[in-house]
């Protein structure tokens, strides 16, 4: 019983460290509608935080169609509207696949001071300069160096990619860091 309590406390402390709170001013909302993304780029300017950045960029996905990601994005938009005391549409589903309409509503909430709950995120990217050009592999879990090749293991069960050493002039593994907005509330 005592060991289980220690494990629970350790998990809670780790969870608390992974989440950070910041006071920010909502800056702008830019609608995005292209082949890859449908939604709104959200910009927050930090006023008080222990983070080493001045600005948080986030994305509220609003499509395609009514999917789980779109529901999450609509939730972000509605929380920002509530924090800015802007009337939300009666039926939030009207915002699905409508980034211009959502951005117009959010423009009235510009300047609102909000409290953000943030989580630090990162992603690894592998770059290899070969005879054919620069090869880029995103969502890298691990890069293994073997005698004759580099083997790049990827997340989400994707197949590994093998780069023979004789075809590679140079390699680079990059770490891309960002902060994900988990919660938004009026400060």
C-alpha distance (Angstrom), angle and dihedral (degrees) to the residues before:
residue distance angle dihedral
X1 . . .
X2 3.77 . .
X3 3.84 93.0 .
X4 3.80 91.1 52.6
X5 3.81 89.9 53.7
X6 3.82 90.7 51.7
X7 3.81 91.1 50.1
X8 3.82 91.4 49.4
X9 3.82 92.1 50.1
X10 3.82 90.9 47.9
X11 3.80 91.2 51.0
X12 3.81 91.8 48.4
X13 3.82 92.6 49.6
X14 3.82 90.9 48.6
X15 3.81 90.2 49.2
X16 3.82 91.6 49.7
X17 3.81 92.1 50.5
X18 3.78 91.3 51.6
X19 3.82 91.8 56.2
X20 3.78 122.5 65.0
X21 3.75 132.2 -173.5
X22 3.80 124.8 -138.8
X23 3.79 137.6 173.8
X24 3.79 110.5 -132.3
X25 3.78 141.1 168.0
X26 3.81 115.8 -125.9
X27 3.79 105.2 -120.0
X28 3.75 114.0 177.6
X29 3.77 146.7 -24.5
X30 3.78 120.9 -142.1
X31 3.82 118.9 -167.9
X32 3.80 115.3 -130.8
X33 3.79 122.7 -164.7
X34 3.78 116.8 162.0
X35 3.79 139.6 120.4
X36 3.81 93.1 -75.1
X37 3.82 105.4 36.9
X38 3.79 141.1 24.0
X39 3.78 115.2 -169.7
X40 3.79 145.2 59.5
X41 3.79 132.5 -56.9
X42 3.81 107.1 -138.4
X43 3.81 122.7 -157.0
X44 3.81 123.6 -160.6
X45 3.82 123.4 -175.6
X46 3.80 110.7 -148.3
X47 3.77 117.7 -128.5
X48 3.80 101.9 171.0
X49 3.77 124.6 15.7
X50 3.76 143.9 113.2
X51 3.77 91.9 -120.9
X52 3.78 122.3 113.0
X53 3.82 93.4 -130.9
X54 3.81 130.7 83.8
X55 3.78 97.7 -153.5
X56 3.80 138.0 39.9
X57 3.80 119.0 -153.8
X58 3.78 116.7 -162.3
X59 3.80 136.0 170.8
X60 3.81 127.1 -137.0
X61 3.78 107.5 -160.0
X62 3.81 114.5 -146.9
X63 3.78 102.2 177.8
X64 2.95 171.0 -118.4
X65 3.76 88.9 -103.2
X66 3.78 124.7 -45.3
X67 3.81 101.6 -38.2
X68 3.82 131.2 147.9
X69 3.80 92.5 -96.5
X70 3.82 90.7 51.0
X71 3.81 91.3 51.9
X72 3.82 89.2 52.2
X73 3.81 90.9 48.5
X74 3.80 92.1 49.0
X75 3.81 87.9 51.7
X76 3.82 90.5 55.6
X77 3.79 91.1 49.2
X78 3.82 92.3 48.5
X79 3.84 92.3 48.6
X80 3.81 90.3 51.5
X81 3.80 91.0 48.0
X82 3.82 90.5 49.7
X83 3.82 91.5 48.3
X84 3.81 90.1 50.2
X85 3.81 91.4 45.5
X86 3.78 91.9 -121.7
X87 3.80 119.0 148.3
X88 3.79 111.4 -108.2
X89 3.82 122.1 -144.1
X90 3.80 114.2 -87.4
X91 3.76 91.0 -120.7
X92 3.84 110.8 39.4
X93 3.82 89.4 -162.4
X94 3.80 86.7 75.5
X95 3.83 87.1 76.2
X96 3.83 93.3 61.6
X97 3.83 109.1 114.3
X98 3.86 89.0 -2.2
X99 3.83 106.4 105.9
X100 3.83 92.9 153.6
X101 3.81 92.2 56.2
X102 3.81 92.4 46.5
X103 3.83 91.4 48.2
X104 3.82 90.4 51.2
X105 3.81 90.1 53.5
X106 3.81 92.1 45.8
X107 3.81 92.0 50.4
X108 3.83 86.9 71.5
X109 3.83 89.7 57.2
X110 3.83 93.4 53.2
X111 3.81 111.6 130.6
X112 3.81 95.0 27.6
X113 3.80 113.9 143.3
X114 3.80 110.7 -131.1
X115 3.79 138.6 176.5
X116 3.80 111.4 -125.3
X117 3.77 127.2 -160.3
X118 3.80 105.6 -150.2
X119 3.77 135.7 -170.7
X120 3.79 123.0 -158.9
X121 3.78 112.7 -123.7
X122 3.78 133.9 -179.3
X123 3.77 139.8 -177.8
X124 3.80 130.9 -163.0
X125 3.80 123.4 -133.7
X126 3.81 126.5 -169.3
X127 3.81 120.7 -150.3
X128 3.80 124.2 -170.2
X129 3.79 125.6 -175.0
X130 3.81 106.5 -144.3
X131 3.78 137.7 165.4
X132 3.84 89.2 -91.8
X133 3.83 93.9 51.5
X134 3.79 134.6 -94.4
X135 3.79 115.7 -19.8
X136 3.83 114.9 -156.5
X137 3.81 124.0 -164.5
X138 3.84 118.0 -172.4
X139 3.84 129.2 -163.8
X140 3.80 93.7 35.5
X141 3.79 118.0 -178.4
X142 3.80 97.5 -178.6
X143 3.81 141.8 -14.1
X144 3.79 115.2 -142.5
X145 3.78 120.4 -163.8
X146 3.78 114.4 -146.4
X147 3.80 128.1 179.4
X148 3.79 93.9 -98.5
X149 3.82 104.1 21.8
X150 3.79 151.4 14.3
X151 3.81 112.8 -113.2
X152 3.81 114.4 -157.3
X153 3.81 114.5 -158.3
X154 3.81 114.7 -159.3
X155 3.80 135.1 -156.4
X156 3.80 126.9 -104.8
X157 3.78 95.9 38.8
X158 3.78 95.6 -68.8
X159 3.78 116.8 157.1
X160 3.84 117.4 -94.0
X161 3.79 120.3 -105.9
X162 3.79 120.8 -135.1
X163 3.80 122.5 -152.9
X164 3.85 115.1 -169.4
X165 3.81 110.6 -133.2
X166 3.82 94.5 -132.7
X167 3.84 90.0 63.1
X168 3.82 95.3 49.6
X169 3.80 124.3 86.3
X170 3.82 96.6 176.9
X171 3.83 141.0 -7.2
X172 3.77 135.8 -156.1
X173 3.80 132.2 -174.3
X174 3.82 112.5 -156.2
X175 3.77 129.3 -164.4
X176 3.82 115.1 -148.1
X177 3.83 113.0 -160.5
X178 3.80 128.8 -166.1
X179 3.79 141.3 151.5
X180 3.79 120.3 -115.0
X181 3.80 118.3 -147.8
X182 3.81 108.4 -128.5
X183 3.81 101.6 169.5
X184 3.80 136.1 15.9
X185 3.80 125.2 -164.8
X186 3.78 137.1 156.4
X187 3.81 112.0 -88.3
